[in-house]
């Protein structure tokens, strides 16, 4: 008996990553201690997203030629710069109206500048890499080595204008790039290593999705209510529109930009860290944590759907353009010949 699992997953937008992610999120929500219960290799998988990403980067790096490095720097720089500037703009606007404290009543109760900035300032790297792997965008996936610089509270602190803790550890910078650099070294020194590692890039996508899902608690969406869902929608659609535009203005097609319109799981930790560094944000921290956690879930579900829909739109447009070009060629008059010399009319 044969079950067409892959064929079914391919029919779902972003399904190769989204379906395993959903399964992992359901497991983590219903049985959050399942990893500890089983232990061993099963338990390790519940907390193994970072090692999986490291291996993925090595395999991905092996597929990249040295000449693609400027492209990675350009793509990563554009996406990172766009996210930072947009978060700063939202932070400045929200800060003028809200200040540091959260809204204390009404339908927007709990919303704060801290929640908005924290949700916008950190990209879900596992999701971005998985989507780029699914669409065969190897060089775009490598751009996350630049995007990863936004991880943690640093950029949120800068955006909010908090003094102190502004130095980004050089070890973290090097650590984010080393696996990709190692893979590039192996792949460029030995083509056989490239052939060995390259097929693992698409094969690892569902495993990254499942491991990512095992870090997501769906209860966060329920607890945050409609405001948390709205924050996630804002990140995906408004933030995504900004990133899509920036991507297209620099020669891309927008797919990488939309894939970066998410909130990372560790962004939910940022409000508490910010409140510790500057107590003026303490009243906003608890609500912000819940809202950002909801944005993590909502953006993780919607981003693959939006990105896949945009990719299909581009493919349809390309097929239509090809059809029009072929039709134009067929309708063009054939050149007349006088003897053996063509005479164009």
C-alpha beads as a LAMMPS data file, in Angstrom:
LAMMPS data file: protein, C-alpha beads

345 atoms
344 bonds

1 atom types
1 bond types

-500.0 500.0 xlo xhi
-500.0 500.0 ylo yhi
-500.0 500.0 zlo zhi

Masses

1 110.0

Atoms # bond

1 1 1 0.000 0.000 0.000
2 1 1 1.293 3.459 -0.916
3 1 1 0.084 6.725 0.657
4 1 1 0.923 9.897 -1.313
5 1 1 2.110 11.880 1.715
6 1 1 4.498 14.167 -0.156
7 1 1 1.949 14.854 -2.889
8 1 1 -0.610 15.841 -0.248
9 1 1 1.889 18.120 1.532
10 1 1 2.815 19.796 -1.752
11 1 1 -0.837 20.771 -2.280
12 1 1 -0.856 22.799 0.956
13 1 1 0.736 26.280 0.674
14 1 1 4.067 25.886 2.453
15 1 1 2.855 22.435 3.457
16 1 1 6.244 20.729 3.593
17 1 1 7.052 23.010 6.513
18 1 1 3.652 24.223 7.750
19 1 1 2.026 20.819 8.329
20 1 1 4.904 19.457 10.481
21 1 1 4.967 22.820 12.298
22 1 1 1.242 22.497 13.073
23 1 1 1.693 18.943 14.306
24 1 1 4.550 20.032 16.556
25 1 1 2.553 22.972 17.946
26 1 1 -0.423 20.724 18.775
27 1 1 1.864 18.236 20.533
28 1 1 3.588 20.975 22.536
29 1 1 0.260 22.567 23.477
30 1 1 -1.468 19.339 24.563
31 1 1 1.592 17.624 26.049
32 1 1 4.266 20.225 26.845
33 1 1 6.282 17.717 28.908
34 1 1 6.277 14.978 26.257
35 1 1 9.953 15.562 25.503
36 1 1 10.939 15.048 29.140
37 1 1 8.656 12.018 29.376
38 1 1 10.259 10.149 26.463
39 1 1 13.765 11.518 26.909
40 1 1 16.606 10.076 24.800
41 1 1 16.553 10.964 21.094
42 1 1 12.849 11.857 21.131
43 1 1 13.331 14.261 24.005
44 1 1 16.357 15.815 22.305
45 1 1 14.281 16.562 19.209
46 1 1 11.855 18.664 21.290
47 1 1 14.663 21.120 22.065
48 1 1 16.845 20.496 19.010
49 1 1 15.954 23.371 16.703
50 1 1 19.312 25.147 17.114
51 1 1 21.470 22.074 16.242
52 1 1 19.202 21.312 13.283
53 1 1 19.638 24.872 12.022
54 1 1 23.404 24.552 12.408
55 1 1 23.448 21.374 10.291
56 1 1 21.096 22.976 7.774
57 1 1 23.455 25.952 7.432
58 1 1 26.433 23.669 6.778
59 1 1 24.516 21.793 4.060
60 1 1 23.190 25.043 2.649
61 1 1 26.643 26.610 2.626
62 1 1 27.971 23.671 0.619
63 1 1 25.589 24.588 -2.202
64 1 1 26.783 28.216 -2.354
65 1 1 29.676 29.291 -4.510
66 1 1 32.071 31.916 -3.199
67 1 1 30.897 34.344 -5.887
68 1 1 27.420 34.371 -4.254
69 1 1 28.754 36.001 -1.047
70 1 1 28.072 39.605 -2.226
71 1 1 24.493 38.595 -3.007
72 1 1 24.034 37.166 0.508
73 1 1 25.383 40.364 2.061
74 1 1 23.137 42.500 -0.135
75 1 1 19.960 40.471 0.421
76 1 1 20.515 40.059 4.146
77 1 1 21.430 43.718 4.548
78 1 1 18.332 44.904 2.692
79 1 1 15.963 42.721 4.734
80 1 1 17.663 43.528 8.035
81 1 1 17.795 47.263 7.306
82 1 1 14.142 47.335 6.229
83 1 1 12.996 45.569 9.386
84 1 1 15.026 47.866 11.624
85 1 1 13.843 51.072 9.935
86 1 1 10.204 49.973 9.955
87 1 1 10.386 49.005 13.646
88 1 1 11.991 52.365 14.458
89 1 1 9.246 54.205 12.548
90 1 1 6.501 52.296 14.383
91 1 1 8.326 52.795 17.682
92 1 1 8.593 56.552 17.184
93 1 1 4.927 56.890 16.191
94 1 1 3.637 54.626 18.978
95 1 1 5.951 56.280 21.491
96 1 1 4.473 59.690 20.731
97 1 1 0.943 58.463 21.498
98 1 1 1.493 55.704 24.076
99 1 1 4.764 56.486 25.806
100 1 1 6.261 53.591 27.773
101 1 1 3.098 52.419 29.546
102 1 1 0.504 50.098 27.993
103 1 1 -3.041 51.154 27.118
104 1 1 -5.057 50.465 30.281
105 1 1 -8.618 50.202 28.952
106 1 1 -10.722 49.586 25.875
107 1 1 -10.328 47.135 23.022
108 1 1 -6.590 47.898 22.784
109 1 1 -5.939 47.358 26.502
110 1 1 -2.453 45.918 27.006
111 1 1 -0.996 47.197 23.729
112 1 1 2.280 49.071 24.136
113 1 1 5.199 50.431 22.169
114 1 1 7.282 47.649 23.679
115 1 1 4.973 44.946 22.271
116 1 1 4.963 46.469 18.790
117 1 1 8.712 46.901 18.554
118 1 1 9.549 43.487 20.031
119 1 1 7.182 41.735 17.595
120 1 1 8.692 43.507 14.580
121 1 1 12.372 43.338 15.469
122 1 1 13.115 39.600 15.356
123 1 1 12.588 37.265 12.382
124 1 1 11.670 33.602 12.771
125 1 1 14.868 32.179 11.288
126 1 1 13.740 28.561 11.156
127 1 1 10.629 29.532 9.224
128 1 1 12.522 31.808 6.831
129 1 1 15.147 29.161 6.087
130 1 1 12.506 26.457 5.660
131 1 1 10.550 28.544 3.155
132 1 1 13.667 29.428 1.200
133 1 1 14.622 25.749 1.150
134 1 1 11.165 24.776 -0.062
135 1 1 11.307 27.275 -2.927
136 1 1 14.894 26.410 -3.809
137 1 1 16.224 29.852 -2.838
138 1 1 19.605 28.730 -1.559
139 1 1 21.312 32.109 -1.751
140 1 1 18.322 33.829 -0.135
141 1 1 18.418 31.299 2.710
142 1 1 22.061 32.194 3.290
143 1 1 20.961 35.790 3.864
144 1 1 19.681 34.783 7.299
145 1 1 23.282 34.773 8.509
146 1 1 22.917 38.575 8.262
147 1 1 19.289 38.705 9.433
148 1 1 20.232 36.748 12.561
149 1 1 21.972 39.870 13.898
150 1 1 18.547 41.122 15.019
151 1 1 18.079 38.205 17.437
152 1 1 17.759 39.103 21.104
153 1 1 16.943 42.378 22.851
154 1 1 19.728 44.489 21.340
155 1 1 17.845 46.118 18.474
156 1 1 14.713 46.517 20.577
157 1 1 16.763 48.376 23.173
158 1 1 18.252 50.592 20.475
159 1 1 14.829 51.268 18.994
160 1 1 13.387 52.192 22.366
161 1 1 16.380 54.387 23.148
162 1 1 17.455 52.457 26.256
163 1 1 20.966 53.209 27.485
164 1 1 23.415 50.398 28.256
165 1 1 23.742 46.796 27.043
166 1 1 24.260 48.178 23.565
167 1 1 27.339 46.166 22.666
168 1 1 26.589 43.097 20.562
169 1 1 28.934 40.220 21.545
170 1 1 31.400 39.458 18.750
171 1 1 31.190 35.769 19.641
172 1 1 27.500 35.746 18.722
173 1 1 28.257 37.405 15.382
174 1 1 30.922 34.841 14.512
175 1 1 28.805 31.950 15.788
176 1 1 25.926 32.921 13.513
177 1 1 28.151 32.801 10.424
178 1 1 30.497 29.866 11.157
179 1 1 28.231 26.942 10.061
180 1 1 27.412 28.624 6.743
181 1 1 31.098 29.506 6.204
182 1 1 32.131 25.926 6.984
183 1 1 29.650 24.578 4.455
184 1 1 30.834 27.041 1.803
185 1 1 34.430 26.018 2.467
186 1 1 33.631 22.312 2.073
187 1 1 31.498 22.799 -1.028
188 1 1 33.998 25.053 -2.791
189 1 1 37.018 22.911 -1.955
190 1 1 35.420 19.634 -2.986
191 1 1 32.548 19.288 -5.456
192 1 1 31.887 15.783 -4.134
193 1 1 31.131 17.249 -0.701
194 1 1 28.699 19.640 -2.400
195 1 1 26.972 16.701 -4.111
196 1 1 26.813 14.872 -0.771
197 1 1 25.359 17.716 1.286
198 1 1 23.148 19.541 -1.227
199 1 1 20.262 17.000 -1.284
200 1 1 19.861 17.399 2.490
201 1 1 18.700 21.016 2.157
202 1 1 15.113 20.301 0.975
203 1 1 14.985 17.044 2.963
204 1 1 15.533 18.883 6.251
205 1 1 12.648 21.332 5.749
206 1 1 9.921 19.166 7.395
207 1 1 12.239 18.384 10.314
208 1 1 12.894 22.088 10.864
209 1 1 9.132 22.693 10.718
210 1 1 8.386 20.016 13.308
211 1 1 11.172 21.154 15.639
212 1 1 9.949 24.735 15.344
213 1 1 6.368 23.680 16.088
214 1 1 7.529 21.910 19.235
215 1 1 8.506 25.326 20.637
216 1 1 5.071 26.929 20.010
217 1 1 2.206 26.910 22.499
218 1 1 -1.128 27.586 20.808
219 1 1 -2.639 28.696 24.120
220 1 1 -0.784 31.986 23.656
221 1 1 -3.222 32.939 20.902
222 1 1 -6.220 32.225 23.119
223 1 1 -4.761 34.127 26.062
224 1 1 -3.901 37.193 23.978
225 1 1 -7.287 37.248 22.266
226 1 1 -8.074 39.334 19.216
227 1 1 -5.392 41.916 20.022
228 1 1 -2.649 39.284 19.846
229 1 1 -4.040 37.990 16.552
230 1 1 -4.188 41.556 15.224
231 1 1 -0.516 42.079 16.150
232 1 1 0.421 38.938 14.220
233 1 1 -1.608 40.118 11.230
234 1 1 0.161 43.491 11.393
235 1 1 3.572 41.809 11.333
236 1 1 2.688 39.548 8.388
237 1 1 0.732 41.944 6.177
238 1 1 1.978 45.463 6.979
239 1 1 5.531 44.428 7.825
240 1 1 5.434 41.990 4.908
241 1 1 4.386 44.740 2.494
242 1 1 7.365 46.855 3.573
243 1 1 9.799 43.951 3.176
244 1 1 8.284 42.905 -0.160
245 1 1 8.712 46.442 -1.483
246 1 1 12.307 46.666 -0.224
247 1 1 13.100 43.277 -1.772
248 1 1 11.642 44.257 -5.138
249 1 1 13.325 47.673 -5.172
250 1 1 16.696 45.928 -4.842
251 1 1 16.120 43.458 -7.667
252 1 1 14.316 40.636 -5.849
253 1 1 10.857 39.242 -6.527
254 1 1 9.481 39.719 -2.996
255 1 1 9.453 36.078 -1.887
256 1 1 12.369 36.475 0.537
257 1 1 10.844 39.696 1.866
258 1 1 7.504 38.066 2.665
259 1 1 9.242 35.039 4.218
260 1 1 10.982 37.382 6.685
261 1 1 7.700 38.933 7.882
262 1 1 7.436 36.929 11.097
263 1 1 8.098 37.155 14.821
264 1 1 10.742 34.823 16.267
265 1 1 9.939 32.615 19.238
266 1 1 12.654 34.149 21.396
267 1 1 11.107 37.606 20.836
268 1 1 8.611 36.689 23.583
269 1 1 11.510 36.829 26.046
270 1 1 12.518 40.359 25.047
271 1 1 9.885 42.366 27.013
272 1 1 11.018 40.859 30.327
273 1 1 14.674 41.562 29.494
274 1 1 13.831 45.132 28.514
275 1 1 11.904 45.653 31.759
276 1 1 14.886 44.389 33.741
277 1 1 17.213 46.797 31.948
278 1 1 14.843 49.738 32.368
279 1 1 12.090 49.456 35.026
280 1 1 9.980 52.123 33.315
281 1 1 8.817 49.374 30.929
282 1 1 7.861 46.951 33.722
283 1 1 4.106 47.755 33.571
284 1 1 4.065 46.878 29.869
285 1 1 6.219 43.736 30.037
286 1 1 3.614 41.132 31.053
287 1 1 1.028 42.156 28.461
288 1 1 3.755 42.558 25.834
289 1 1 5.031 39.032 26.462
290 1 1 1.604 37.517 25.821
291 1 1 0.974 39.654 22.730
292 1 1 4.369 38.887 21.212
293 1 1 3.894 35.169 21.897
294 1 1 0.591 35.332 20.020
295 1 1 2.314 37.106 17.139
296 1 1 4.840 34.260 17.009
297 1 1 2.058 31.718 16.474
298 1 1 -0.061 33.789 14.095
299 1 1 2.878 34.809 11.896
300 1 1 4.216 31.233 11.842
301 1 1 0.882 30.010 10.470
302 1 1 0.122 32.844 8.048
303 1 1 3.572 33.633 6.650
304 1 1 3.987 30.335 4.720
305 1 1 0.494 30.733 3.257
306 1 1 1.094 34.326 2.142
307 1 1 4.573 33.565 0.803
308 1 1 3.374 30.503 -1.123
309 1 1 0.429 32.426 -2.573
310 1 1 2.788 35.164 -3.788
311 1 1 5.170 32.576 -5.277
312 1 1 2.297 30.923 -7.160
313 1 1 1.186 34.336 -8.432
314 1 1 4.676 34.955 -9.802
315 1 1 4.763 31.515 -11.409
316 1 1 1.367 32.077 -13.032
317 1 1 2.471 35.473 -14.300
318 1 1 5.660 33.957 -15.734
319 1 1 3.701 31.196 -17.504
320 1 1 1.286 33.769 -18.933
321 1 1 4.189 35.893 -20.176
322 1 1 5.782 32.840 -21.811
323 1 1 2.481 32.017 -23.538
324 1 1 2.163 35.566 -24.845
325 1 1 5.761 35.538 -26.109
326 1 1 5.200 32.219 -27.890
327 1 1 1.986 33.501 -29.453
328 1 1 3.751 36.660 -30.641
329 1 1 6.503 34.597 -32.243
330 1 1 3.968 32.412 -34.058
331 1 1 2.050 35.449 -35.354
332 1 1 5.172 37.225 -36.617
333 1 1 5.390 37.135 -40.469
334 1 1 7.993 34.784 -41.862
335 1 1 10.818 36.486 -43.823
336 1 1 10.534 36.340 -47.599
337 1 1 13.383 34.810 -49.503
338 1 1 14.845 35.922 -52.788
339 1 1 17.111 33.155 -53.830
340 1 1 19.093 32.279 -50.741
341 1 1 19.023 35.788 -49.236
342 1 1 16.197 36.565 -46.755
343 1 1 14.342 39.786 -47.336
344 1 1 12.702 41.199 -44.205
345 1 1 9.320 42.886 -44.566

Bonds

1 1 1 2
2 1 2 3
3 1 3 4
4 1 4 5
5 1 5 6
6 1 6 7
7 1 7 8
8 1 8 9
9 1 9 10
10 1 10 11
11 1 11 12
12 1 12 13
13 1 13 14
14 1 14 15
15 1 15 16
16 1 16 17
17 1 17 18
18 1 18 19
19 1 19 20
20 1 20 21
21 1 21 22
22 1 22 23
23 1 23 24
24 1 24 25
25 1 25 26
26 1 26 27
27 1 27 28
28 1 28 29
29 1 29 30
30 1 30 31
31 1 31 32
32 1 32 33
33 1 33 34
34 1 34 35
35 1 35 36
36 1 36 37
37 1 37 38
38 1 38 39
39 1 39 40
40 1 40 41
41 1 41 42
42 1 42 43
43 1 43 44
44 1 44 45
45 1 45 46
46 1 46 47
47 1 47 48
48 1 48 49
49 1 49 50
50 1 50 51
51 1 51 52
52 1 52 53
53 1 53 54
54 1 54 55
55 1 55 56
56 1 56 57
57 1 57 58
58 1 58 59
59 1 59 60
60 1 60 61
61 1 61 62
62 1 62 63
63 1 63 64
64 1 64 65
65 1 65 66
66 1 66 67
67 1 67 68
68 1 68 69
69 1 69 70
70 1 70 71
71 1 71 72
72 1 72 73
73 1 73 74
74 1 74 75
75 1 75 76
76 1 76 77
77 1 77 78
78 1 78 79
79 1 79 80
80 1 80 81
81 1 81 82
82 1 82 83
83 1 83 84
84 1 84 85
85 1 85 86
86 1 86 87
87 1 87 88
88 1 88 89
89 1 89 90
90 1 90 91
91 1 91 92
92 1 92 93
93 1 93 94
94 1 94 95
95 1 95 96
96 1 96 97
97 1 97 98
98 1 98 99
99 1 99 100
100 1 100 101
101 1 101 102
102 1 102 103
103 1 103 104
104 1 104 105
105 1 105 106
106 1 106 107
107 1 107 108
108 1 108 109
109 1 109 110
110 1 110 111
111 1 111 112
112 1 112 113
113 1 113 114
114 1 114 115
115 1 115 116
116 1 116 117
117 1 117 118
118 1 118 119
119 1 119 120
120 1 120 121
121 1 121 122
122 1 122 123
123 1 123 124
124 1 124 125
125 1 125 126
126 1 126 127
127 1 127 128
128 1 128 129
129 1 129 130
130 1 130 131
131 1 131 132
132 1 132 133
133 1 133 134
134 1 134 135
135 1 135 136
136 1 136 137
137 1 137 138
138 1 138 139
139 1 139 140
140 1 140 141
141 1 141 142
142 1 142 143
143 1 143 144
144 1 144 145
145 1 145 146
146 1 146 147
147 1 147 148
148 1 148 149
149 1 149 150
150 1 150 151
151 1 151 152
152 1 152 153
153 1 153 154
154 1 154 155
155 1 155 156
156 1 156 157
157 1 157 158
158 1 158 159
159 1 159 160
160 1 160 161
161 1 161 162
162 1 162 163
163 1 163 164
164 1 164 165
165 1 165 166
166 1 166 167
167 1 167 168
168 1 168 169
169 1 169 170
170 1 170 171
171 1 171 172
172 1 172 173
173 1 173 174
174 1 174 175
175 1 175 176
176 1 176 177
177 1 177 178
178 1 178 179
179 1 179 180
180 1 180 181
181 1 181 182
182 1 182 183
183 1 183 184
184 1 184 185
185 1 185 186
186 1 186 187
187 1 187 188
188 1 188 189
189 1 189 190
190 1 190 191
191 1 191 192
192 1 192 193
193 1 193 194
194 1 194 195
195 1 195 196
196 1 196 197
197 1 197 198
198 1 198 199
199 1 199 200
200 1 200 201
201 1 201 202
202 1 202 203
203 1 203 204
204 1 204 205
205 1 205 206
206 1 206 207
207 1 207 208
208 1 208 209
209 1 209 210
210 1 210 211
211 1 211 212
212 1 212 213
213 1 213 214
214 1 214 215
215 1 215 216
216 1 216 217
217 1 217 218
218 1 218 219
219 1 219 220
220 1 220 221
221 1 221 222
222 1 222 223
223 1 223 224
224 1 224 225
225 1 225 226
226 1 226 227
227 1 227 228
228 1 228 229
229 1 229 230
230 1 230 231
231 1 231 232
232 1 232 233
233 1 233 234
234 1 234 235
235 1 235 236
236 1 236 237
237 1 237 238
238 1 238 239
239 1 239 240
240 1 240 241
241 1 241 242
242 1 242 243
243 1 243 244
244 1 244 245
245 1 245 246
246 1 246 247
247 1 247 248
248 1 248 249
249 1 249 250
250 1 250 251
251 1 251 252
252 1 252 253
253 1 253 254
254 1 254 255
255 1 255 256
256 1 256 257
257 1 257 258
258 1 258 259
259 1 259 260
260 1 260 261
261 1 261 262
262 1 262 263
263 1 263 264
264 1 264 265
265 1 265 266
266 1 266 267
267 1 267 268
268 1 268 269
269 1 269 270
270 1 270 271
271 1 271 272
272 1 272 273
273 1 273 274
274 1 274 275
275 1 275 276
276 1 276 277
277 1 277 278
278 1 278 279
279 1 279 280
280 1 280 281
281 1 281 282
282 1 282 283
283 1 283 284
284 1 284 285
285 1 285 286
286 1 286 287
287 1 287 288
288 1 288 289
289 1 289 290
290 1 290 291
291 1 291 292
292 1 292 293
293 1 293 294
294 1 294 295
295 1 295 296
296 1 296 297
297 1 297 298
298 1 298 299
299 1 299 300
300 1 300 301
301 1 301 302
302 1 302 303
303 1 303 304
304 1 304 305
305 1 305 306
306 1 306 307
307 1 307 308
308 1 308 309
309 1 309 310
310 1 310 311
311 1 311 312
312 1 312 313
313 1 313 314
314 1 314 315
315 1 315 316
316 1 316 317
317 1 317 318
318 1 318 319
319 1 319 320
320 1 320 321
321 1 321 322
322 1 322 323
323 1 323 324
324 1 324 325
325 1 325 326
326 1 326 327
327 1 327 328
328 1 328 329
329 1 329 330
330 1 330 331
331 1 331 332
332 1 332 333
333 1 333 334
334 1 334 335
335 1 335 336
336 1 336 337
337 1 337 338
338 1 338 339
339 1 339 340
340 1 340 341
341 1 341 342
342 1 342 343
343 1 343 344
344 1 344 345
